[in-house]
Amino acid sequence: MRDHSSGLAREQIRAVNTRAILDAIHQEGQISRTDLAVHVGLSQAAVTDITASLVRSGLVFEAREGISGAVGRKPILLQIDYDSASVLGVKVTNSFVTSVLTNLRTDVLATHDEPLPDHQPETVLRAITLSVERLRASPGAQAPLAGAAVTLPGIVDPKSGTHVYSALLGWQDLPLSDLIEARIGVPVFVDNDVNALAAAEASFGQGRDHGSFLVVTLGRGVGLGIVLDGDVYRGPRGGAGEFGHVCIDPQGPECSCGNRGCLESYLADDALLEAARAAGLSPADPADLVRMADRGEEAATVLFTSAGQKLGLGLSQLVNIFAPTLIILGGEGMRAADHIMPAASKAIARHAFGNLADDLRLGVETWGDDAWARGAAGLAAYRYLQEVAWQLEDHGTDAAVPQPGEVRIRRR
């Protein structure tokens, strides 16, 4: 049984318990108050009190009667009203901004792509603002907007919302969260794009049944999201997970970071295209290179096999460090999963220590940029549901849940 009140002041205990109850209802989909009490380790009276407040607020509703195993009244099942508010998810890439409007379950209500002619901060801020305006005016924008999450490559300090460093965008120490909030008027959380995907997988995806797991992405770069005991580990300054810059050969090709032999210098899209051209191939783009392998062109097949071996070597080191039961692989690079993963799986089995890989499951997601934006929306939805509990405590134990526009995300 988890002690949700350990180390907390008395005035915070109810807020933490409310968060635990919301998490449990979300995880189970529908659950009775009796089962909630068992799930979160609280008394029946405490669960009844907290859920009554959530039901009065409209965030949780009584969905239907459950099945009773004994004579007596059937239990009432509780469910979160995911349509009570909407959130925005924004993914910034090197060439455009992809944005989605979703409900609190990340069901997509509307999408918008805005091109980026350059990476100047003002250009990106303008593109984000225009995207938000378009989505707010879309037919799907019926529920009040609870907040937004903006994700992008590089190191982001989650406490300040400052984009600390990005080689791709050329930014450093930009107070991005404050700048966007001032323009769109709702709480904004800024995070590394892979961390956002990991948070979304923990709340809504394959990681939902795993307390700890890893997300590895391949595409324009190589990224890592780390989920430990249900929380994304970002490190003190938001820089944890730079898996792409793990060196596997100091004499290897030069990486965009300035070092040599990083995983990214072998597995990123540009690196694969360069290797393909050195092998005498002329792919127009990464997707074309995959089509060559699909047709059985030997040089393309050999290239992806080599890439799979290096990916597997890197993954085996993650297995040795974290001993995960799940690694989710995604991103645009997984378009070549059929050609990469056989070699990667063999390399993991060869280099993982002892039996650490025996219970490992490799999940593959073929995400596009819209899915990255949906991952950002999932982060915004999760943040909103978590923060509601704290603001209930701020407003008093009998207060209704604040309306989405009143919720202020605490960066802690």
C-alpha positions as CSV (number, residue, x, y, z in Angstrom):
1,M,0.0,0.0,0.0
2,R,1.4,3.4,-1.0
3,D,1.5,6.1,1.7
4,H,0.3,9.2,-0.1
5,S,0.7,11.5,2.9
6,S,4.3,10.7,3.9
7,G,6.3,13.8,4.6
8,L,3.6,16.2,3.8
9,A,2.0,18.9,5.8
10,R,-1.5,18.2,6.9
11,E,-3.0,20.8,4.6
12,Q,-1.5,19.0,1.6
13,I,-2.6,15.5,2.4
14,R,-6.1,15.9,0.9
15,A,-4.6,17.3,-2.3
16,V,-2.3,14.4,-2.6
17,N,-5.1,12.0,-2.0
18,T,-7.3,13.7,-4.5
19,R,-4.5,13.3,-7.1
20,A,-4.2,9.6,-6.2
21,I,-7.9,9.1,-6.7
22,L,-7.9,10.9,-10.0
23,D,-5.0,8.8,-11.1
24,A,-6.8,5.6,-10.1
25,I,-10.1,6.6,-11.9
26,H,-8.1,7.4,-15.0
27,Q,-6.1,4.2,-14.9
28,E,-9.1,2.0,-14.3
29,G,-11.5,3.8,-16.6
30,Q,-14.5,3.1,-14.4
31,I,-14.2,2.2,-10.7
32,S,-16.4,2.0,-7.6
33,R,-15.7,4.0,-4.5
34,T,-15.1,0.7,-2.6
35,D,-12.5,-0.4,-5.1
36,L,-11.0,3.1,-5.0
37,A,-10.5,2.9,-1.3
38,V,-8.6,-0.4,-1.8
39,H,-6.6,0.9,-4.8
40,V,-5.3,4.1,-3.1
41,G,-5.2,2.8,0.5
42,L,-7.6,5.3,2.0
43,S,-10.6,4.9,4.2
44,Q,-14.1,4.5,2.7
45,A,-15.1,7.8,4.4
46,A,-12.1,9.7,2.9
47,V,-12.8,8.4,-0.6
48,T,-16.5,9.2,-0.3
49,D,-15.7,12.8,0.8
50,I,-13.2,13.5,-2.0
51,T,-15.2,11.9,-4.8
52,A,-18.3,13.8,-3.7
53,S,-16.4,17.0,-4.3
54,L,-15.1,15.8,-7.7
55,V,-18.6,14.8,-8.7
56,R,-20.0,18.2,-7.7
57,S,-17.4,19.9,-9.8
58,G,-18.3,18.0,-13.0
59,L,-14.8,16.6,-13.5
60,V,-16.0,13.1,-12.4
61,F,-19.4,11.6,-12.9
62,E,-21.3,8.5,-11.9
63,A,-21.2,6.5,-15.0
64,R,-23.3,3.4,-14.3
65,E,-24.0,0.7,-11.8
66,G,-21.5,-2.1,-11.6
67,I,-22.0,-5.8,-11.0
68,S,-22.5,-6.8,-7.4
69,G,-21.1,-10.2,-6.3
70,A,-23.4,-10.3,-3.3
71,V,-26.9,-9.5,-2.3
72,G,-27.3,-5.7,-1.8
73,R,-27.0,-2.4,-3.6
74,K,-25.0,-2.5,-6.8
75,P,-21.9,-0.2,-6.7
76,I,-21.8,3.0,-8.6
77,L,-18.9,3.3,-11.0
78,L,-17.0,6.6,-11.3
79,Q,-15.5,8.0,-14.5
80,I,-13.6,11.2,-15.4
81,D,-15.5,13.5,-17.8
82,Y,-12.7,13.9,-20.4
83,D,-14.9,16.2,-22.4
84,S,-15.2,18.8,-19.6
85,A,-12.1,20.6,-20.9
86,S,-9.7,20.7,-23.9
87,V,-6.0,21.1,-24.2
88,L,-3.5,22.1,-26.8
89,G,-0.4,20.1,-27.8
90,V,2.3,21.8,-29.9
91,K,5.4,20.1,-31.5
92,V,8.1,22.4,-32.9
93,T,10.3,20.8,-35.5
94,N,13.0,22.3,-37.7
95,S,10.6,23.2,-40.5
96,F,7.1,23.6,-39.1
97,V,4.9,23.7,-36.0
98,T,2.3,20.9,-35.7
99,S,-0.5,21.5,-33.2
100,V,-3.5,19.5,-32.0
101,L,-6.6,20.3,-29.9
102,T,-7.8,17.4,-27.8
103,N,-10.0,16.5,-24.9
104,L,-8.5,15.3,-21.6
105,R,-8.2,11.8,-23.0
106,T,-6.2,13.1,-26.0
107,D,-8.9,12.3,-28.5
108,V,-8.0,14.7,-31.3
109,L,-10.6,17.4,-32.1
110,A,-8.6,19.5,-34.6
111,T,-5.1,19.8,-36.1
112,H,-3.1,22.5,-37.7
113,D,0.4,22.7,-39.3
114,E,2.2,26.0,-39.6
115,P,5.4,26.3,-41.7
116,L,8.6,27.8,-40.1
117,P,10.7,29.8,-42.6
118,D,13.4,30.2,-40.0
119,H,14.2,29.4,-36.3
120,Q,14.2,32.9,-34.9
121,P,12.3,32.9,-31.6
122,E,9.8,35.5,-32.8
123,T,9.1,33.4,-35.9
124,V,8.3,30.4,-33.8
125,L,6.2,32.3,-31.3
126,R,4.2,33.8,-34.1
127,A,3.6,30.3,-35.6
128,I,2.5,28.9,-32.3
129,T,0.2,31.8,-31.7
130,L,-1.4,31.5,-35.1
131,S,-1.8,27.8,-34.7
132,V,-3.6,28.3,-31.3
133,E,-5.9,30.9,-32.9
134,R,-6.8,28.5,-35.7
135,L,-7.5,25.7,-33.3
136,R,-9.6,27.8,-31.0
137,A,-11.7,28.8,-33.9
138,S,-12.2,25.3,-35.1
139,P,-15.6,23.4,-34.8
140,G,-14.0,21.0,-32.3
141,A,-13.3,23.8,-29.8
142,Q,-16.4,23.5,-27.7
143,A,-15.0,22.8,-24.2
144,P,-13.1,25.5,-22.3
145,L,-9.3,25.4,-22.9
146,A,-7.5,24.1,-19.8
147,G,-3.9,24.7,-21.0
148,A,-1.2,23.9,-23.5
149,A,2.1,22.0,-23.7
150,V,4.8,22.9,-26.2
151,T,7.5,20.4,-26.9
152,L,10.7,20.7,-28.9
153,P,14.1,19.1,-29.2
154,G,16.8,20.0,-26.8
155,I,17.2,20.6,-23.1
156,V,14.3,22.3,-21.3
157,D,14.3,23.3,-17.6
158,P,10.8,22.1,-16.5
159,K,10.8,24.3,-13.4
160,S,11.3,27.6,-15.2
161,G,9.9,26.7,-18.7
162,T,13.2,27.9,-20.1
163,H,14.6,26.3,-23.2
164,V,18.2,25.9,-22.1
165,Y,19.8,24.5,-25.2
166,S,19.0,23.3,-28.7
167,A,21.6,22.6,-31.4
168,L,18.7,22.2,-34.0
169,L,17.0,25.5,-33.2
170,G,20.1,27.5,-32.1
171,W,18.4,28.6,-28.9
172,Q,19.8,29.0,-25.4
173,D,18.2,30.3,-22.1
174,L,14.9,31.4,-23.8
175,P,12.0,31.9,-21.3
176,L,9.7,30.1,-23.7
177,S,6.8,29.3,-21.3
178,D,6.3,32.9,-20.2
179,L,6.6,34.2,-23.7
180,I,3.9,31.8,-25.0
181,E,1.6,32.3,-22.0
182,A,1.6,36.0,-22.5
183,R,0.4,35.5,-26.1
184,I,-2.3,32.8,-25.7
185,G,-3.5,33.5,-22.2
186,V,-3.6,29.9,-20.8
187,P,-1.1,28.0,-18.7
188,V,1.7,26.6,-20.8
189,F,4.1,23.8,-19.9
190,V,7.3,23.5,-22.0
191,D,9.2,20.2,-22.2
192,N,11.6,18.2,-24.3
193,D,9.6,16.4,-27.0
194,V,10.7,12.9,-26.0
195,N,9.8,13.5,-22.3
196,A,6.3,14.6,-23.4
197,L,5.9,11.3,-25.4
198,A,7.1,9.4,-22.4
199,A,4.6,11.2,-20.1
200,A,1.8,10.5,-22.7
201,E,2.7,6.8,-22.9
202,A,2.6,6.6,-19.1
203,S,-0.8,8.1,-18.9
204,F,-2.5,7.0,-22.2
205,G,-0.3,4.5,-24.0
206,Q,1.7,1.3,-23.8
207,G,3.4,2.3,-20.6
208,R,0.1,2.6,-18.7
209,D,0.5,-0.8,-17.1
210,H,4.2,-0.3,-16.4
211,G,5.5,1.7,-13.4
212,S,8.9,2.1,-15.1
213,F,9.8,2.0,-18.7
214,L,11.8,3.7,-21.4
215,V,10.9,5.5,-24.7
216,V,13.5,5.7,-27.4
217,T,12.9,7.8,-30.5
218,L,14.6,7.7,-33.9
219,G,14.2,10.2,-36.7
220,R,15.9,13.6,-37.0
221,G,17.8,12.7,-33.9
222,V,17.9,10.0,-31.2
223,G,16.1,10.6,-27.9
224,L,15.3,8.9,-24.7
225,G,12.4,9.3,-22.2
226,I,12.8,7.8,-18.8
227,V,9.8,6.9,-16.7
228,L,10.5,5.7,-13.1
229,D,7.7,4.8,-10.7
230,G,5.2,6.5,-12.9
231,D,7.0,9.8,-13.2
232,V,9.2,11.1,-16.1
233,Y,12.8,11.6,-14.9
234,R,14.1,14.8,-16.4
235,G,17.2,15.5,-14.2
236,P,17.9,18.6,-12.2
237,R,18.1,20.8,-15.3
238,G,15.9,18.9,-17.7
239,G,18.8,17.3,-19.6
240,A,18.4,13.7,-18.7
241,G,17.9,11.3,-21.6
242,E,20.5,12.5,-24.2
243,F,20.8,8.9,-25.4
244,G,21.7,10.0,-28.9
245,H,25.0,11.4,-27.7
246,V,26.2,8.3,-26.0
247,C,29.5,7.5,-27.7
248,I,29.9,4.0,-29.1
249,D,33.1,4.6,-31.1
250,P,35.4,7.6,-30.4
251,Q,36.8,7.2,-33.9
252,G,33.4,7.2,-35.6
253,P,31.7,9.8,-37.7
254,E,31.4,13.4,-36.5
255,C,28.1,14.2,-34.7
256,S,26.2,17.4,-34.8
257,C,27.1,18.0,-31.2
258,G,30.8,18.2,-32.2
259,N,31.9,14.8,-30.8
260,R,32.5,11.6,-32.7
261,G,30.9,8.2,-32.8
262,C,27.6,9.2,-31.0
263,L,24.6,6.9,-31.6
264,E,23.0,9.8,-33.4
265,S,25.8,10.0,-35.9
266,Y,24.8,6.5,-37.1
267,L,21.0,6.4,-36.6
268,A,19.6,9.9,-37.3
269,D,17.9,10.4,-40.7
270,D,20.7,12.5,-42.1
271,A,23.3,10.0,-41.0
272,L,21.5,7.2,-42.7
273,L,21.1,9.2,-45.9
274,E,24.8,10.0,-45.9
275,A,25.7,6.4,-45.3
276,A,23.4,5.4,-48.2
277,R,25.0,7.8,-50.6
278,A,28.5,6.6,-49.6
279,A,27.2,3.0,-50.5
280,G,26.2,4.2,-54.0
281,L,22.5,4.7,-53.3
282,S,20.6,7.8,-54.2
283,P,17.5,8.0,-51.9
284,A,15.5,11.2,-52.2
285,D,14.6,11.1,-48.5
286,P,14.5,8.6,-45.5
287,A,11.2,7.1,-46.7
288,D,12.7,6.4,-50.1
289,L,15.6,4.6,-48.4
290,V,13.1,2.4,-46.6
291,R,11.3,1.6,-49.9
292,M,14.7,0.5,-51.4
293,A,15.1,-2.0,-48.5
294,D,11.5,-3.1,-49.0
295,R,12.3,-3.9,-52.6
296,G,15.2,-6.0,-51.5
297,E,18.1,-3.8,-52.6
298,E,21.1,-5.3,-50.8
299,A,23.0,-2.1,-50.0
300,A,19.9,-0.6,-48.3
301,T,19.3,-3.8,-46.4
302,V,22.9,-4.0,-45.2
303,L,22.8,-0.4,-44.1
304,F,19.7,-0.9,-41.9
305,T,21.1,-4.2,-40.5
306,S,24.2,-2.3,-39.4
307,A,22.0,0.5,-37.9
308,G,20.0,-2.1,-36.1
309,Q,23.2,-3.6,-34.6
310,K,24.3,-0.2,-33.3
311,L,20.8,0.5,-31.9
312,G,20.7,-2.8,-30.2
313,L,24.2,-2.2,-28.7
314,G,22.9,1.1,-27.3
315,L,19.7,-0.4,-26.0
316,S,21.6,-3.2,-24.3
317,Q,23.4,-0.6,-22.2
318,L,20.0,0.9,-21.2
319,V,18.9,-2.6,-20.2
320,N,22.0,-3.1,-18.1
321,I,21.4,0.3,-16.3
322,F,17.6,0.3,-15.9
323,A,16.6,-3.4,-16.2
324,P,13.3,-2.3,-17.8
325,T,10.4,-4.6,-18.7
326,L,9.3,-2.3,-21.6
327,I,11.2,-0.2,-24.1
328,I,8.9,1.7,-26.6
329,L,10.6,2.6,-29.8
330,G,9.1,5.3,-32.0
331,G,9.6,8.3,-34.2
332,E,9.9,8.6,-37.9
333,G,12.9,6.2,-37.9
334,M,10.6,3.3,-37.0
335,R,9.3,3.4,-40.5
336,A,12.3,1.0,-41.1
337,A,11.4,-1.2,-38.1
338,D,11.1,-4.4,-40.2
339,H,14.7,-3.9,-41.3
340,I,16.2,-2.6,-38.1
341,M,14.6,-4.5,-35.3
342,P,15.8,-8.1,-36.1
343,A,19.4,-7.0,-35.8
344,A,18.7,-4.8,-32.8
345,S,17.0,-7.6,-30.9
346,K,19.9,-10.0,-31.5
347,A,22.4,-7.3,-30.3
348,I,20.3,-6.7,-27.1
349,A,20.4,-10.5,-26.4
350,R,24.1,-10.6,-27.0
351,H,25.2,-7.6,-24.9
352,A,22.6,-7.4,-22.1
353,F,24.0,-8.6,-18.8
354,G,22.8,-12.0,-17.4
355,N,19.1,-12.5,-17.7
356,L,18.2,-8.7,-17.6
357,A,16.6,-8.9,-21.1
358,D,14.6,-12.0,-20.5
359,D,11.4,-10.2,-19.5
360,L,12.0,-7.2,-21.8
361,R,9.2,-6.3,-24.3
362,L,10.0,-4.1,-27.2
363,G,7.0,-2.0,-28.3
364,V,7.1,-0.2,-31.7
365,E,5.2,3.0,-32.4
366,T,5.2,4.5,-35.9
367,W,4.6,8.1,-34.9
368,G,4.3,11.0,-37.2
369,D,4.6,14.6,-36.2
370,D,0.8,14.8,-35.3
371,A,1.4,12.0,-32.7
372,W,4.2,14.0,-31.2
373,A,1.8,16.9,-30.8
374,R,-0.7,14.6,-29.3
375,G,1.9,13.5,-26.8
376,A,2.3,17.1,-25.9
377,A,-1.5,17.4,-25.4
378,G,-1.3,14.3,-23.2
379,L,1.2,16.1,-21.0
380,A,-1.0,19.2,-20.8
381,A,-4.0,17.0,-19.9
382,Y,-2.1,15.1,-17.2
383,R,-0.8,18.4,-15.8
384,Y,-4.3,19.8,-15.6
385,L,-5.8,16.8,-13.9
386,Q,-2.9,16.8,-11.4
387,E,-3.0,20.6,-10.7
388,V,-6.8,20.5,-10.1
389,A,-6.2,18.6,-6.9
390,W,-3.8,21.1,-5.5
391,Q,-6.1,24.0,-6.3
392,L,-9.0,22.3,-4.6
393,E,-6.9,22.3,-1.5
394,D,-6.0,26.0,-2.0
395,H,-9.7,26.9,-2.3
396,G,-10.8,24.8,0.6
397,T,-12.0,21.3,1.0
398,D,-15.6,22.0,0.0
399,A,-14.7,24.1,-3.1
400,A,-15.7,23.1,-6.6
401,V,-12.9,22.3,-9.0
402,P,-11.7,25.6,-10.6
403,Q,-12.7,26.2,-14.2
404,P,-10.0,25.5,-16.7
405,G,-9.1,29.1,-17.2
406,E,-8.5,29.5,-13.4
407,V,-6.0,26.6,-13.1
408,R,-2.4,27.8,-12.9
409,I,0.2,25.2,-13.6
410,R,2.8,25.1,-10.9
411,R,6.3,24.3,-12.2
412,R,7.9,22.4,-9.4
